Amino acid sequence: VGGVISPGVNLSLEALHQGAAALPHVDISQPAKVIGTDTIGCIQSGVFWGYTGLIEGIIARITREYGRGMKVIGTGGLAPLFAQGDVRFDRIDDDLTMHGLTVIHAFNKENA
């Protein structure tokens, strides 16, 4: 059907650190407040809540465009972190890519 590609959280954090020499490297976490009161808190808030908004917005737009509800599966190492925010995943599957590769392998093996 299709999909969406977006730069990952860690790539964005690294680009921010590399592109603005005065900004420190920051590990992603859910900040206690949306409005940060120091540099690290501001970066964490911007990245965490920015990506939360990105994820929610993409889910809403795909649902509208597709015209019906669907399962939303969080994948990757940071999915549980974003599930703590406002993102509503139906489930989290850390191994979805491996499951997909297994299905593709079985399909190719049957059709070889």
C-alpha positions in Angstrom: 0.0 0.0 0.0 2.8 2.4 0.9 4.3 4.1 3.9 6.1 7.0 5.4 9.9 7.6 5.9 11.1 10.2 8.4 14.5 10.8 10.0 14.9 9.0 13.3 15.1 10.6 16.7 18.8 9.7 17.2 19.7 11.1 13.8 17.9 14.3 14.6 19.6 14.6 18.0 23.0 14.0 16.4 22.4 16.5 13.6 21.4 19.1 16.2 24.5 18.4 18.2 26.8 18.5 15.1 25.1 21.5 13.5 25.1 23.7 16.6 28.5 23.3 18.3 27.3 25.0 21.5 24.6 22.4 22.1 25.4 19.2 24.0 24.6 15.7 23.0 21.4 14.7 24.8 19.8 11.3 25.4 16.1 11.2 24.6 13.7 10.8 27.4 10.3 12.1 28.3 10.8 15.4 30.1 8.8 16.2 33.2 7.4 19.4 31.6 6.9 20.5 28.0 8.5 23.8 28.7 12.2 23.3 29.4 14.1 25.5 31.8 17.6 24.6 30.8 19.3 23.6 27.5 19.1 19.9 28.0 15.4 20.1 29.1 14.6 22.2 26.1 16.2 19.8 23.7 14.6 16.8 25.3 11.2 18.5 25.2 11.5 19.6 21.6 12.6 16.2 20.4 10.3 14.1 22.6 7.1 16.2 22.1 8.1 17.1 18.5 8.3 13.4 17.5 5.2 12.6 19.5 3.4 15.2 17.4 4.9 13.8 14.2 3.8 10.2 15.0 0.3 11.3 16.1 -0.1 13.5 13.0 1.1 10.9 10.6 -1.3 8.3 12.2 -4.2 10.7 11.9 -3.5 11.7 8.3 -2.9 8.1 7.1 -6.2 7.0 8.9 -8.1 9.9 7.1 -6.5 9.2 3.7 -7.0 5.4 4.0 -10.6 5.9 5.1 -10.7 3.4 7.9 -9.1 2.5 11.1 -6.2 0.3 11.3 -3.8 -1.2 13.8 -0.9 1.0 14.8 2.2 -1.0 15.7 5.1 0.8 17.4 8.5 -0.6 16.3 12.1 0.0 17.2 13.9 0.7 20.4 12.2 4.0 21.2 8.6 2.8 20.6 8.0 2.1 24.4 9.3 5.6 25.2 6.8 7.3 22.9 4.0 5.0 24.1 4.5 6.8 27.5 3.6 10.0 25.9 0.3 10.6 24.0 1.0 8.1 21.2 -1.6 5.3 21.1 -0.1 2.2 19.8 -2.3 -0.9 19.5 0.9 -2.9 20.3 4.6 -2.6 20.3 6.7 -5.2 18.3 10.4 -4.8 18.6 10.9 -7.7 16.1 8.5 -6.6 13.3 11.3 -6.2 10.8 12.6 -9.7 11.4 9.0 -11.0 11.2 8.7 -9.3 7.8 12.0 -10.7 6.5 10.9 -14.2 7.6 7.6 -13.8 5.6 9.5 -12.5 2.5 12.0 -15.4 2.8 9.2 -18.0 3.0 7.4 -16.4 0.1 10.6 -16.4 -2.1 11.4 -19.9 -1.1 8.0 -21.1 -2.2 8.1 -19.2 -5.4 11.7 -20.0 -6.4 
